[in-house]
Amino acid sequence: MDTMRISGVSSGAESLIQCNALSSLVGRRSDNGRWRTRMFPARSRTWRLAPKKTLFPSVKAVSSEPKEKVADVVIDSEQGPEGFSSLSPFGPDAASVASSIKYHSEFTPLFSPEKFELPKAFFATAQSVRDALIINWNATYEYYNRVNPKQAYYLSMEFLQGRALSNAVGNLGLTGAYADALKSLGFDLESVATQEPDPALGNGGLGRLASCFLDSMATLNYPAWGYGLRYKYGLFKQRITKDGQEEVAEDWLELSNPWEIVRNDVSYPVKFYGKVVSGSDGKKQWIGGEDIVAVAYDVPIPGYKTKTTINLRLWSTKAPAADFDLSSYNSGKHTEAAQALFNAEKICYVLYPGDESNKGKALRLKQQYTLCSASLQDIIARFETRSGGSINWEEFPEKVAVQMNDTHPTLCIPELMRILMDLKGLSWEDAWKITQRTVAYTNHTVLPEALEKWSLDLMGKLLPRHVEIIEMIDEELVSTIVSEYGTEDPDLLKEKLKAMRILENVELPSAFADVIVKPKNTKDSKEAAQTVVKKEQEEEETAGREVEVIPEPTVKPPKMVRMANLAVVGGHAVNGVAEIHSEIVKKDVFNEFVKLWPDKFQNKTNGVTPRRWISFCNPYLSDIITNWIGTEDWVLNTEKLAELRKFADDEDLQSEWRAAKKKNKLKVVSLIKERTGYTVNPDAMFDIQIKRIHEYKRQLLNILGIVYRYKKMKEMSASEREKAFVPRVCIFGGKAFATYVQAKRIVKFITDVGSTINNDPEIGDLLKVIFVPDYNVSVAELLIPASELSQHISTAGMEASGTSNMKFSMNGCILIGTLDGANVEIREEVGEENFFLFGAKADEIVNLRKERAEGKFVPDPIFEEVKHYVRSGVFGSNYDELIGSLEGNEGFGRADYFLVGKDFPSYVECQEKVDEAYRDQKRWTRMSILNTAGSFKFSSDRTIHEYAKDIWNIKQVELP
């Protein structure tokens, strides 16, 4: 028999009470008096009994040994089906599940005992599911400890998880059992699941991608963890008022999070400020400053139909109680007394705190360093533990792969160097080789403002040792560039250094101070001499006269640290996230680095998990797919979705397909009524754009198209309107960053247009405009299955990939979009005839902007018409700044940088083609089926296989 150890954390008496209480619910006594526990096999829904004495699903700390030895409870288990053992705290039948839920409602309560209502039912249900997850979770970690595989660690400032309950029971294969159990208790699973708040750990595609990747890592049995921060108040909760968007703090943790487990024995010191000194042995020491503590909160991530359950470790920050100044508090200085505690805790208050002020910038930098430092300390501690008594640091890259999701975790590079050199005693050369072999970087943007730069002065104060290391890395890079290009052509060398250096506007290292010296030119020397003579003559003429000399002010550009350049230099791989994006990265963003290290650059087209984004969020469509394909294997092997192509013209499938879409649309009708008060027609086309609000994503193009549509409707008679236009419900969702003024103007404009159109009796159900407030994953899980047309209309070349386009396509939605990001590959897979294409191409954008700057752009009359209509006051006033951004030829916030005016005529024409296609429902449904059939490539399972093989070099590890 295999033996699995689960460490107890309670006292002996408490353990006895808890074990006995649990035993009555999670075990069954056999005739011989032995306890029998249920077994949960991987990739199977077959359950069986296995004899054993006791089951106490307590939690083992997973990053370090306990500080004090505690008694271990030993649990033996027999081999289950498919060759491995597995445990579960209750059986798969509804009665056992119901007993577990009732147990948690009574013995792990968060509410008063008198009532058993929906919120209490949710927490009890979640805690019941967590019991099963903990056992698989611990077993996964125990096995990884035993076999010591190479493990990947995914560091991201965002993890936009979405609700966990439905996903967890779905992955465990227990949806039916929980639905029946809750029904017996007077609830339904869907209502209980809606009580769960969305974890406020992300904002957009970056965080949602990270969460899809974790699901695929677990499902595919890859040894991997995620690391992030536990934001108490998230980004913000969005409210829509007459003035537009209003931000309030998220409250997702107010009732606690039933999925997380705080690891009080897993914490690490994190330092800021201070100074660097050299010891007697020549080693650098970072001393003094401000010290905080990062504490681990762990969230289990279950794979689909597998025992593998990996970990998302989130860091929360605090200061020790000793830092509370009791003397100041008692003297009445209450705020000052708690200042150290507040300074520590605020690091994890808000995702992306406003950085307009220096304090805001410092706080963001603290967040990034906390993530990097705590995570690397944890990773290194695990490496040392698994290495046993013989630690060979050269093996570190053979056991550890660190993936930086965008530039936010780039401080991993100097932090790993610092730990290896200052704390572990490695030389610079050895530490640098190890770091470069360990770390890899995913680029998510080509926008210059998103390629992070930090003030060298700020970083020098906050992280003095890291600046020293970055300066050394920069010097290494300068040496490499000089060796590669020589000094014969000073202009070329200067160009290369300007493009590639990590430090911007910083003098060359002293060793290279004289490397760029222009050769003397006789002609230039003669001209210089003549200038001197002329100057002397002028001085003689003005001699004796009093002349006021006003020196011209010299503005020195700020010294900056270019984080993207550091990420490229310090890692062994750099990848883009769509084919077109990766080409832009190589041709434009990092072209000079590509010339130097061509093998470092790769493409890894993004993907999304088909479990959450079809199987669980769209059960109507999932059942249809399974019935027509003849298997549910498509949930794991999405290539099987392609089999739908042969049925695309089948009238029975088309009829079922439309019925499923209608059911999903009815859910959204209810959502819209609840959130906005508007009533919409479920028979109208549902046209949806749900994204972070940003000028490059061009929600402004969409709403101006709607305004033009409305204007044309108003110019027609009722009969003409009905003949010319298909009824539409145009739905927007997304948050504008709190300090992004133009994005917030766009939100207000959309809601103002909606208020006018939705209350126009002449238009009625022919056109509605809805802005769904506080868009999040749970809202997306309703909107995407109901969508018929989805807008992915960013300026070509500016969207790295997009992932919502993949989710829409998977759910049979037809896209209208530009050749940008993953749109290009989606169009190739689903067929050009099943994608509505418009707009300028990426390779045309530079010349189009140049044409605009030179005053050669002539706007189309219909674009001028729609702007004039907006300015007429139909929707209100105060749109001058918004419309003004589309006018002029140059200047900040002017000149239509995102080419809304250029693409507007093409967009309007394409929307006419959409109406024409939608009128033919047989054609439209065929297009919808072929979108789902062609979406198989865009599973995150495929993406993770590619990362594992090409970047991380990790192997799948199935638990025995």
N, C-alpha and C positions, 0 to 999 in steps of 0.2 A: 504493500500500500504506500502511496505517496503521503507525505506529511507536509502540512502547511501550517506555519506559525502566524498567529495573529496576536500581537502584543496587547495585553490588558493595560488599561490606563486608570482603572478605579482601584480603590482600596479593596482588600479581600472581602469585607462585608458587603460593600456596594456591588462588587462583582457577583457575589453569590445571589444577591437579590435580583440583579439585572438578568443574570443567566437563568434563574428560575422563572422569572417573569416571561422572558423571551421563549424559554423552552416550551412553555405551555401553548405557545402560538406557532412557533416555527418548527417544532419537532413533533413526531408521533411516537408513542411508546409501543414497542412490539411486545409479543407475548412473553419473551424472556427478560423483559424489563429494560432492554437497551433502547436508546433513542435512535430513531431513523430520520434522516434529513433528505430533503429533495435534491435532485441533481439537475443542473442546467447545461446541456451540451451546446457546443459551437455549431453554427449553421444547421440547426435542427430544432424543431419544435417538439420533439419527443422527450418526455421526462420519465425518470424512473427513480425508484427509491434506492438508497444505499445506507447500510447500517453505520451508526456512529453514536457516540455518547452525547456530546455537547456541541452546541453552536452558539458562539457569542461574537457577533459581527462588530467587534471593536476596531479601532483604527490604529494602524501602525504608522509612526512617523517615517517619512520616506526619503529624507535627505541626510540624516545623521543618526548615530546611535543615541538612545536615550541617555540623559545625563545620569540617571540612576537606574540600576538594574531593577526591572519589574518582572514579576512572574509571567511566563508565557503559557498561554492556553494552547495545547497541542490538539490539532484536529486532523484525524486521519480520514481519507476519503478513498472510495474504490474507483476503479476506472469506469467512466461513463461511456456512452455511445461515442463512436468515432475516435476512440482511442485516448481520451483524456478524462481526468477527473474534474468535477466542477461542483460547486456548492451553491445553494440558494437558501435564504432564511425562511422561505415558505414555498408551498407547492404551487403549481401553475393554475389550479382550479380557482374558480371565483370565490368559493367559500373560504379557502385559505387566505386569499388576497384580502377579502373583506375583514377577516380576523386580524390580519396585520394592520390594516388601516385603523380599525377600532382600537387596537393596542396603542398605536402612536397617538391617536386622538386623546387617549387617557394618560399615557405614561411619558410622552415627550410633548407636553402641551405648550402652546403659545397663546391660548385663549381660555376664557372662563369655562368651567365645566358644564354650566347650565345648558348651553346651546351647542348644536352641531350643525353649523351653517356652512355655506360655500367656502369662505376663507379658511376656516378650520379644516374642512374636508380636503382642500388643496394641500395644506401643509402636512396633514397626516398621510395623504396619498404619496406626496413627494418623499417623505421620510421612509415610507414603506418601500418605494422603488430604490431609494438610496441604499437600503440594506443589501439588496441584491448587487448593486453596483460596487459597494465597498468590498465585497468578497472577491469579485472578479478583479477589481482594482488592485487589491493587495496581492492576489495571486499573480497578476501580471508583473507587478514590481518585484516580487520575490523571485520569479523566474528570470527576469532580466538580471537581477543581482547574481543569480546562480551561473548563468551562461555568459554574462558580461559581453553582450554584443556591442557593436558600434551604435551609438544612439544619436539621433538628430534632435536639435533644440531650436524651436521656432520662436524668435523674439519679435514681438510686435507691440506697438503702443495701443493697438485696438484689437479687440476680439468681440465682434458683434454676434453674439451667440443666438439670440432669440430665446423663446421659451424652451425649457428643457423637458417638461413632463411628457408631452406627446412623442417627442423625439426619443426619449429614453425607453419608454415602454414599447415603442415601435422597434427600436434596435434590439431590445431584449426578446421580441416576439410575444409580448404580453398584452397587446392592445385589447384583445378580446376578453382576456381574464379580468383586466382592470375595468373595462366597460361594464361587464356583467356584475362585478363586485360592487361598483359604485351604484349601479342600478338597484341592487338589493338594499343599499343603504339610503336610497331615495334621491340619488344624484345621477347626472349623466356625465360621462368623461369629458365631453367637449366643454360643458359649462364649468366644470372643475378646472380644466386646463386654462380657461380664460382668466382665472383668478391670479395666475402667475404674472408678475410684472416682467417686462423685457429687461434683462440685465443691461445697464447703461454703461457698457464698456467699449463702445465704438460709435462711429458716426456714419460711415458709408462703406464703399466697396472694399477698402483696405481691410477693415475689421471683419466684414462678412466673408471675404476670401480666406482670411486666417482661420475662421471657424469652420468653413467647408474643408480646409486642409486637415484640421484636426480630426474631423469625422472620417475622412478618407484614410488618414494614417492609422487610426484605430481599426477601421473596417478591413484594411489590407494587411493588418498585423505587422506594421512597421514599428520598431522601437523608437518612439519619439515623444517629446513633451512640448507644450507651449508655455511661454513665459510672458506675463503682462503685468499691468498695474490694476489694483482694485479701486476704481474711482467711486467715491462715496456719492457724488452728485452727478456723475456722468457728464455729458456735453451740456444738455439742458432739455427741459420739457418745453415743447413749443405750443404756445397759445396763439390763436388768430383773433385779433380784435379789429375794430374799424380803422385802427392805425397801422394794421399789418401784423408782423410777427412780434410776439413778446416772449421773452425767455424767463423761465423759472427753473429752480433746481429740480433735478430728478429725485424721486423719493423711493427708488427701487429697493433700498436696503432698510427702509423704516420698519418693516415687519420681519426683518432678517431674511437671509437667503438659505433655504433648506438644503441646497445642493453643496454648499461649500463647507469645508472643514478647516478650522484654524489649526495650524501646526505651531503650538506655543513653544515647541522645542526646536523649531526651525526658524532661526532668525540670524541676520548678519548685520554688522556695523557698516554704515555708509558715511563717508566724511565729505565735508565741503570746506572751502577756504583753507586757512592754515598756511604753512610754509614748508619748503623742502630743505632738508639739511643732509649733509654727508656724514656718515658714521666714520669711526676710526678705520674700518675695513674698506672704506671707499663706497659702500652701498648707500643709496639714497633712501631717506626716510621722510615720509609726509606726516607732519606732526601738527598739533594744535587744531584750531578751527572749530567747526560745528559738527557734532556727531549725532547721528540719528540711528534708528534701528528699523530694518525692513523685516516684516513678519510674513510668513507664508500662509496663504489661504488656498487650499486645493479644491479643484472642481473635477469630478470624474467625467471622462469622455468615453462613452461606450461605443464599440464598433457594432456594425450590423451583423447579426447572426454569428457572432464570434465571442469568445470569452475575453478577448483582449479589451482592456479598459485602460486608456492612457490618461495622462494628467495635464490639466491646465493649472499652472501655479501662478497665482496673482499675489503681488506684493502690496502690503499696506504698511504705512510708515508711522512711527511713533517715537517718542523720546522716553527714556526711563523715568520712573517716578521721582528719582533723586533730582531730576532737573526741574521739578516743580519747586519754586522758591517759597517755602512755607513762611519764612520770616517776612518777605515782602507782602505776602497775602495777608498775614495777621496785622501788618501795619497799614492795611487799607489799599495797597497797590495791587489790586486783584488782577488787572490785565497784565501788568509787568510780570507778576508771579508765574503766570501760565504761558509766557511768551515762547519759551523753548518748546513746550508741548505743542502749541499752535503752529510754530514754524515747521515742526516735523510732520504733523498730521496734514497740513494744508497741501503738501506735495501730492497727496492722492485724493484731493477733494474733487477736482474738475479735470475732465479731458480737454486738452488744448486750451489752457487758460489764456485770456487775452494777452497779447505780447506787444501792445503799443508802448507800454512803459518799460523802463529798465527792470523794475521789479517783476513784471510779467515775463520778460525774457529770462531772467534768472530762475524763475519758478519752472518754466518749461525745460530749461537746461538741467535743473535738479531732477525733474521727472525722468528725463532720458538717462541721466547718469545712474539714478536709483535702479531703474530697470536693468541696466547693463551690469552694474556692480554686484547687486544682490544675486542676479541670475548666474553670473560667472563664478562667484564664490560658491554657489550651490552646485554648479556643474563640476567644478574642480574638487569640491569635497566628495562628490559621488565618485569621480574618477579615482581619487586616492583610496576611498573605501573599497572599491571593487578591485583595485590593484593589490590589495593586501599589504604585505610587508615590503614588497619590492616595487617602488615607483620608478618607472622609466618615462621621463617626460617626452622623449621622442615618440612614444606610443600614443600620446594624447590625441593627435589628429587621426589616429587609427581607431579611436574609441569615441571621439566627439566630433560632431558637425554642428556648427552654429550658423543659422540662417537669419540674416538681418532683413526684416520685412520693411523695405524703404530705408531712408537715411536716419530715421529716428534712433535706431540702436547702434549707430556707427561708433559711439564711444566704447563699444565692445573692444575695438582694436587697441587703443591705448590702454584700456583697463586690463585686458589680458596681458599685454606687455608689462604693465606695472606689477601685476601679481607675480608673473613668472620671474621677473628680474629682482624686484625689491623684496618679495616675500618668499620666493622659492629658490633664489640664488642663481638663476640661469644667466648666461651671458646675453648681451644684446643680439648677437648673431643667432644663437639657438632660439631665443624667445621670438625673434622675428620670423624665422623659418616655421616655427610651430604655429604662430598666429596666422600667417598667410595660408597655411595648409588647413587650418581649422575653420576659418570664417568665409562666408559667401554673402553676396549682396543682391537683392532683388530691387530693380529700379521700377518705380510705378508712375513716373511722370516725366514729361519733357518741358513742363512749365518752369521757366527760370526761377520764379519766386518759390517754387516748391523744392528745388534743389538746395537744401538748407545751407545757410551760411551763418556762422556765429561770430560775434565780436571777439577778436583775440584778446582784447582787454578784459572783457567780461569773463571769458573762459579762464584767463590767467589768474584772475582773482578767485574764482569759484573752484577751479581744478588745476592748481599750479603744477602738480607733478605731471598731469596729462599734457599740458602745454609743452613741457620740456620734451616729452616723448614724441609729441606730434612734430615739434621742431626737428627732432632727430630723424623722424620718418621723412619729413620734407627734404632734409639734407640728403638722405639716401636717394630720394627721387631725383633731386637736382643732379646728383652724381651720375645716376643712370641716364638722364636726358643728355648731359654733356658727353658722356661716353658714346651714346648712340649717334648724336648729330655733330659732334666735334665743335670746334670754335672758329672754323674757317669762314663761316657765314654768320656774323653776329646778329643780323636781322632775323634770320631763320631761327637761331637759337633763342633769341628773345621772344619770338612768337610762340615757340614750343613751351618755354618756361611760363609764359603768361597764361597759356591755355591749361597747363597740366599741374602747376604747383598747387599744393594743399593750402599754403598760406598766400593770401591775396594782399597786394599792396604792402608787402613786407620785403625789406632788403634781402638780397641773397646772403646765404650763410657766409661767414668770413672766409672760409676755405675757397669760395667761388666768387669773391667780391670783384676780382679783376678779370673774370672769365669773358665778360661782354665788353670788349674794347674795340671801338671802330677804328680802322686804319686811317692814318692821316691822309688828307686830300689836299694837294697843293693849291687847287683852286679855292677850296674852302678856307685855307689858311690866309690866302691873299685877301679874300673878301672880309675875313675877320679883322685883318690888319687895317684895312680901309675904314672899317666901322669904328675902330679905336681912334684913328686919326680924326674922323668926323666928330666923334664925341668930344675929343679934346678941344677942337675948334669951337664947338658949341659952348663948352664950359668957359673958354676965354671970352666969348662974346657976352656971356651973362655974368662975368666976374664983376664984382662991385655992386651987383643988383641983388636984392633980397628975393629969393625964390622959395615959395612954399612947396615942399615936396611931399606928396601924398602917396605913400607906398600902396601898391595894389595888394589887396588881401589874397593870401594863398590858402586855398582850402585843400587840405590833404585828405585823400580818400581814406576811409576807415580801413584798418587792418582786420581781415576776416579769416576765418577757418572754413574752408570749403569741404563740407562733410561728404558730399558725393564723391569728390576726388579722393578723399581719405578712404572711403569705402571701396573704391576701385583699386587703389594701390594696396590696401591691406588685406584684400581677400583673394581667393584663388579662382573665383567664378563670379561673373556679373551676368544677370539675365534680365531680359525684358519679358513682358507678359502677354504679348500677341505678336504675330509675325511682322506686321507693319510697324508696330512700336519698337520691336527689337532692331529693325532696320534703321529706324530714325535714331535710336540710341547709338548705333554704330556709325552712321553717316554724319550725324550732327552733334549730338550731346557729348559723346565721348570719342569722337573720331581720332583724336591724337593718341589716346590710349590704345585704341584698336590697332593703330599702326605699330605700336610698341609691343603689345601683347594680344595678337589676334585670337589666340586659342582661349583666352579668358572669357570671351563673350558668347552667350547662348540665348536661345529663345525657349521659354516655357509658357505656352499659351495657357491662360487661366482656365479654371473649370469650377463647377459647382456640384455639390453633392446631390445625387438624384434621390437620396432617401428623403431629406427634408423638402426638396424643391419639386418633387413630383409625388412620390409615394405617400408621404404623410400629409402634405398640404393640399393635395388634389386626389382624394381617394376615388372620386367618381371616374376621373380619367384613368387612374391607375388600374382600376378593375377592368375597364374597357381594354386597355393595353394588354393586360395579362390574359384576358379571355381570347383576344384575337391572335396574340402571339402563341398562346398555349402554355406559357410558363411565366413565373414571376422572377426568373433569373435575370431579367433585364435590369432589375434594381441594383445588381452587382456587376452585370456585364451589359452596359448600355448599348454595345454594338447590336444587340438583338432588337433594339428599337427600329433599326433599318428595315426589319421584316414588315413593318406597317406599310411600306411603300407599295407592296403588291395588292393591298386592300384599299388604296386611297380613293378609288372610284366606286367602291362597294356602297350601295345605297343604304344597306343596313348599318354598316359602320358609320357612315355619315350621319344617319339619323341618331344613333347613340351618341356620337361625338357632339352634335348640336345640343342634345338633351343635357349632357354633362355640363356643357358651357352655360346653359341656361340656369341650371341649379347653382352654379358658382356665382353667376351674375345676381341671382336673387339674394345671396348672402351679402353681396356688396351693396345692393339697394338698402338693406337693413343697416349696414355700417354707415352709409352716407346719411341716412335719416337720423341715426343716433348721434353722429359726430357733427353734422352741419345743419340739420333741420330741413334740408332740401329733399324733395321727392323726385326720383328719376325713373325713367321708363326702362325696364329690363329688356325690352325688344329693340332698343336703340343700340348702335355700335358703341362699345366701351373702348375709348381711345385714351391710353394711359401713359403718362410720363412721371416716373417716380425716381428721383435722384437728388443728391445733394445740390442745392441751388448754387449755381456758379455761371458766370457769363459764358464760359467756353462750352458748357453743356447746353446752352441756348434755349432755356425755357422761354426767353424773350421772343425768339423766333416762333415758337409754338403759339404763344398767346397772341402775337401779332397776326398770325395766320387765322386764328379764331376770330379776332376783331375784323379782319377782312371778310371772312365768311359771314359774320353777323351783318356787316354793312351791306353786303350783296343781298342777303335775305331781306333786309329792311327796304331795299329798293324794288322788291318784287311783290306781286300779289300772293295771297295764300296758296293758290293752286300752282303758281309758278315755283314757289319755294319748295313745295312737296315734290314737284317733278325734278327740280334741279339738285336737291340736297338729300342725302341719307341722314336720318336722325342720328345724332351723336351725343354721348355723354363724355365730355373731355375732363379727365381726372388728373390732377397734379398732386404730388406729395414730395416733401423734402424740406430740409432745414437749411437756412442761410446762417453762416457763421455770424456770431453776435456782433462782431465789429466790421463785417463786410457790408458796407452801406449800400452799394449798388445791388447786391443780391437781395437785400431786404426791400429795396424799392421794387424789385421784380415780384416778390411775394405780394406786396401790397397791390401792385397793378393787377395781378392775376385775380386777387379776391375782389377788387373793385369791378373788374370786367364781369366776373361771375355774378356779383350782386345785381348788376344792371341787366344782364342777359336772362338770368334765372327768374327775374320778376317781370319780364316783358311778356304780356299776354298774347301778343301777336306771334311770338316765336314758339311759346309753349314747349312741348317735348321735342321739338325739332333740333334744339341745341341747348345743352346745359354745360356749365363750367363749374367744376367742383375742386376746391383745395381741401384735401384731407389733412387736418392738423396732426402734429406730432407723429409723423411717419416713422415707422420702425419695422423690425422684422415681422412681427405679428400682423401688422397691417399689410405688408407685402405678401404674406402667406394667404391673404384673402383676395387682394387685388390681382395678383399675377394669374391665378387659375381662371379668373373671370375676364381677363383681358382678351380683346380681339385685335386691336392695333396698338403697338407700343412704339414710342418715339425715342430714337437714339440718334440725335441730330447734332452732335457736337461738331465744332469746326474741325475739318479733316486734319489729322496729324496731331491733335491735342489730347485725345482720350487714349490713355495707355492701352486699355483693353475693354473695360466694362465687364461686369458679371451679370447685371440684371438682364442684359440682352440675351444671355444664355438661358436664364430662368424663364423668360417670356417665351423664347423659342421652344424650349422643352415642353411647355404647357400649351403648345399649339397656337400661340399668338404670332401674328404676322408683323414684321418689323418695317418701319419706315426709317431710313437713316442715310448717313453719309458713309463714304468708304473710310472709316476710321476705327481704330482699335480692333476688337474681335468681330465687328460687323463684317469685315472683309472675309474672314474665314467662315462665319455663319452663312453668308450669302453663297459662298462656294459649296458648302455642305447641303444646304436646303434647296439650292437651285435658284438661279438669278430671277426666274419668273415668279418665285415665291417670296420676294423681297422687294420693297419699294425703295428705289435708289434715287437720290437727287444730290445736287450740290457740287461745289468745287472739290478737286482732289488734293491730297496732301502736297504733292510736288508743285502745285500751282499757287500755294498760299503765299510764299515769299514774294513772288512777282505781283500778286494781286495787292498786297499791302504796299509794295513799292509804287504801284500804279496809283493807289489812293493818296499816298504821300506827295506824289508829283501833281496831284490835282486832275488826273486824267479819268477818274472813275465817274461815270454818269449813272445815277441811280435809275432804276426802272420806274416808270410812271405809277405802277400799282403800289410800289413801296412808298413813294411820295404821298399817294392817296391815303394809305393806311395811317401814316404819321399825321397827316393833316386831320384825319378823322379823330384820332386820339386827342389832338390838341384842341379840337372843337368843344371839348368839355362833356362829351356824351357819358364818359365814365367818371367824371370828376375832374379835378385840376391837380396841379403840382406834379406834372410828369415831365417838366422841362429838363431836369438833369438826366432822366432816363432816356428820353427821346434824343436829347442833345448828345448822348454818348454815341449815337449812330450817325452823327453829322460832323462836318469839318474834315480837314485832311491831316491834321496833326495835333499833338497835345495830349496830356494825360487825361484819361477818361473821355477821349474824343476819337474821331476818325474810324469808328466801327471796327475796332481791332479784330473782333471775332466774326466779321464778314456776314452779319445778319442781312444787311441790304443786298449784298452780292448774291446770296443764296435764296433770297425771298421769292423771286419769280419761279425758280425751279421747284421750290418747296410747294408753292400754291398749285402749280401744274401737277405735281406728284400727288397731292391730296385729291385732286379731281380723279386721278386714276384709281385711288383708294375707293372713292365713292362708287365708281363704275364697277369695280370688282366685287364690292360688298352686295350690290344689288343682285348679283348672281350667286345665291347662297351655296349652290352645288360647287361652283368654282372656288368660292371662298373656303368652304369646308375642306376641299381637297388640298388647298394651299396650307391650311391649318394642320392637317394630318402630316403633310410632307415636312412641315417645320419640326414637328415632334420627331418624326422618323430621321431627320437629318441632324438632330441635335446631339447624337450619341457621342461625338468627339469631345463635347464640352463637359464631360464628367470630371470632377476633381480627382477621381481615382486615376484617370489617365495622367493627369498633371503630376500627381504625387509619385506615381511609378517613374516618371521621367526625372523628377528631382532626386529620387532615391538612387537611380542608376547613374545619372550624369553629373550630379553635384555632390550629394552626400555620401555616396558609396556605402549605403546601408542595405542590409538584407532583411527580408521578411522573417519574423520569428513567431511561429505558432506555438501556443502553450501546449504542453503535453497533456 
